[in-house]
Structure formats: structure tokens, C-alpha cells
Amino acid sequence: MFANSQPIHSAQHGFHPRLREVVEKHLHTRFLRPVSPASLLAFAELDAQLEGRYENLILDTGCGTGASTLELARLYPDCQVIGIDKSALRLARGQRLLQQPEAPENALLLRCDLVDFWLLAARAGWRVRQHYLLYPNPWPKPEHLKRRWHAHPVFPSLLVLGGTLELRCNWKIYAEEFALALQYAGIAAQVEEFTPEAALTPFERKYQASAHTLWSCRASIANGGVAT
């Protein structure tokens, strides 16, 4: 059934007690994980295609099938919208959508590991207009804190890209932790409950139909405001 998504259950009922310690450590240390050759090649081809034009760039990171990328491209026809995901299977569905006659011409899909992508984009000097993180895996178990994007070592690279950053999720704690991590980085953020007029992603549509409360965290990041 479509409207059968279960709410998120967790033994964690508030901010993780180690959140500040973990985030501040990542903010003050350099993440040295090697980038895969496949990611290097994919990113280099995309970067060459953009030719340094990042000012009207919108990122849809973790785009899945790319349905949200196409919706964003329709909402912002004056921007180049890039959806990034590591799953070839999911992106193959998106590529079929892009081949339809009614598909927007300003949408593009890239297969790349997200951690690699953020590292490479930050090092290449990308500064984007908007950046969407739509319904990432919440990793609700307390022991999985460092798998949440705001507590991952790549978080500072994500912030370097600047622009208007928007996270959407169906777990309030994740949204509030994300905002708090931004605060530790000196960035003001707003968390609010919201009801979208039209769902951007299949997950958003399913969560709405399942009567989940949806949360957004939005922040405006000064370009280059966080060092890596």
C-alpha cells in the first residue's frame, strides 16, 4: 500500500549527547578520505561541462530516481539543476524520465558517491545558489550518529558550497540536530513543520499520505564561509 510508511522510532529522544563534540571535531580537522577514481572522473566531466558557471546552480544531493531533480528544474527554469546519487539503478529510472518530450532541459543527473562529490565540489571552488537534502537516511539509532550528514566528517565541505541550504525530513530530531550543527559552524538556521503544496519526492508524497509530520531546516550560507 502507498500510505503505509511507519513513523521513525528511536531510543534517542532529544539531541545526541555527543553531537557538539563530534561536529566541532569535524569543523576543526581536515577530512582526508581518498576519493574514488570513478568519482574523480564523473566530477571532472561535469565540472568541465559547467565551465565555472555555478551562480545559478541548484544541487539535489541524494536525488534517488531524480524525480525531485526534474520537479526542481521545472520550478527554477532559469537554473541548472543537478541531481546526484550513487545508485545506477535509481538513476537509470531518472534518465528515462529525462528522455521524455516534456522533461525540462535544465535538469542533469550524475552518478557519484555523495561524500566524494561534496569533497570535490568544495575543493574545486563551487559556490551554488541552492542545495537540497531531501529525506536522507535518518540513521535513528544513537550509535549511528556519525552516519547522519550533520555529524559526518564531510559536513564542512557541504557547507563550503554556500547558497540556500534546505534539509527536509520526517524526524524532528534530525532537523533540529542539523540546525544545531549549523549553529556550531556559525550559521543561523530555521526549523519548522511544513506541508508542501506539491510533493518534491516520492518519499515526501508517501510520508504525507502516511500522515507523517514533515520538517524542514533552512539556512542561508555566505559563500566560502566555512573553510576545509
N, C-alpha and C positions, 0 to 999 in steps of 0.2 A: 504493500500500500504506500501511497505517496506521503500522507500526513502521519507517518508512524515513527518519526525521529524521537529518540529518547533524550531527555534533558541530560546535561553533563552532571555526573556525580563525582565528588572528590572528597578525600579525607582532609583536604585543605579548605578552611572556611574563612580565610582572610588572606592578607598579604603573606607571602612566604617569608619566614623569619630571616632567611639568608639573602633576600633579594638585594638589598643595598650593598652588602659585601660583594656579591657576585657581579653586579652591574658596575660598581666603581672599579673593581679589579679590571674588567674588560675595557673600561674607559681610559685606563692609565697604562695599559700594556698593548703591545703590538701583536696582532693575530698573524702567526707565521705559517699557517697550514698551506702546503703546496696546492696549487691549482692544477686540475687535471688537464692533459693535452687536449682532450675533446672540448673542454670549456674554453681553453685559450683560443682554439680555432674558431669556435662558434662566436665568441665575443669579438674577436678580431674582424671577422667578416661583417658583423653587424656594425661595429664602430666605424669601419671604412665606409659602409653604406650611408651612415648618418653624416659623415664629413664634418663633424664638430657642431652640428646643429642640434643642440639639446634644449634650447629655451622653451620650445613648445612640445616637449616630450612628456608623455604620461606612461608610467610603468604599472603594470598589473602583475605583480610577482606572486607566483604560485597560482597561476591562472587556470590550472586544470585543463579542461577541454577548450578553453579560450572563449566560451560563451560570454563571460564578463568583459573580455577584451573587445569583442565586437560591440557590445552594448555601450561601453565607454567611448568607442570610436564614433558611434552614432551621436552620443551626447556631446562630444567635443570634436566636431568635424574640422576645426582649424588646427588640431594637434595630431602628432604621430603617436599612436597608442601601441605599446609593445607588451605582449603577454609572454611571460617566462615560466616554464615548468620543466621538470626533469623527466617527465613521463612521455615516452614516444607514443604510447598507446593513446593517452588522453589527447595529446597534441594532434595526432592523426585525425581525430574527430573534428578538431578545430580547423585543420587545414581543409577538410571537406566543406566546412561552413564558409570558409574564406573564398572557396571556388564558386559559390552560388552567385548568380547575377546581381542579387540585391545586397551582397556583402559590401560593407564600407571599404573604401580604398585606402584609408589611413590606419588600418589595423595590420599588425605583423606579429607572428608567433615565433618564439625562439626556444629551442630545446637546450637547456643548460641547468646545471646544478645551481640552486639559488645562492648558496654560500659563495661559490666561485664567482657567480655573476656580480654580487654586491662588492666583493673584493676587487674585481677587475674594473668595474664601473667607477668605484671610488678612486682607484689608482690612476685611471685614465682621465680624471677630472670632470666626470659627468656632473651636471647640475640640472635637475629636472624641474618641470612645472608642478607635476602631481605624482604621487606614489601611493598606490593602493595595496593593502594587505587584506585580502578578503577571505575571512574564515580559515585562518591557518589551523593546523592541528593544535588543540589547546594543551596537550600533554598534561592532563589534570592531576596525575599522581604527584605528590610533593617531591618525590625523589627524581622526578624528571624536570625539575625547574630549568636546568641549563639547556633543555631542548626547546624551550619557549624562545621566540625570537628576541624578546627584550632582555633575556638573560644568557643569550648565546654570545660567544666571542666576536661574531661578525656584526653585532649591533652597532658599534661605532661607524663601520663602513656604510651601513644602511643610512645612518644619519648624515653622513658627508654629502649624500646626493641632494639634500636640501628639498625645497619645494613644500607643497602642502601634503602632509603625510596623513593618510586615513587608514586606520585598522577597523575592521568590522568583525564581530564575533558574537557567539551566543552564550558566553560565560563571563559574567560581570567581573569576576576576579582577574581574568586575563586582561580585560580592557583597563581596569584600574591599575594593575601592575605595569602595564605598558606605559600608562601615563606617568606613573611614579618613576619608572626608569628614565623617561624623557626628562622629568624634573631633575633627576640626579645629573643629567647631562646639561642642565641649564636651559631647558626648553619647556615652555608652558604648553600644556595640553588640556583639552576639554573632553570629558567622558559624559555621554548622555545616552539614554534609552531612545530608540528611534523606531519608526515604522516606515519603511521605504514605500514610495508611491508605486514603484515598479522594481521587482527584484533584479539585482545585477547578476546574481549567480544562481545556478540550480540549488546549491545549498541554502542560499538565502530564501528561495522560494519554498523549499521543503521545511525549513525551520519555521517560517511564517505559518505554513499550513499546519504545522505540528504545535502551534500556539506557544512557541518559544519567545522569550523576551530577547530582543536584539540590542546590541550595544555598539556604539562607535567611539573611537578615540581619535581626535583630530588635533593636529599641531601644524603650525607654520614655522618652518625651519629656515633660518638665514643660510644662504648658500655658503658652503665651506665653513659652517660654524663649528664643526666637530673635526678634530684632527685625527688622522690614522697613522 
